[in-house]
């Protein structure tokens, strides 16, 4: 299966309140603009943010225009 062209950022359920700025919750990013994990990484992490990491959830969201994004959760 091909990866979708976008990722969307969501907070993990155990993320402390205020850790993820509100403007980032639900923000879509073009996958082509994101750094790629190295080939030897065993963790499918994409973004490090203030002591947290955004991790692929295996879930997807679809926008009204039909675009699909893979959901990445920010975890502490």
Number of C-alpha atoms within 10 A of each C-alpha: 3 4 10 13 14 19 24 22 22 21 22 16 10 9 14 11 9 7 15 19 9 11 7 12 14 15 11 17 15 12 17 10 9 12 9 12 13 9 6 6 8 8 10 14 16 19 18 13 13 9 9 15 16 22 20 19 13 8 10 15 14 10 9 6 6 8 11 18 22 22 22 25 24 26 20 16
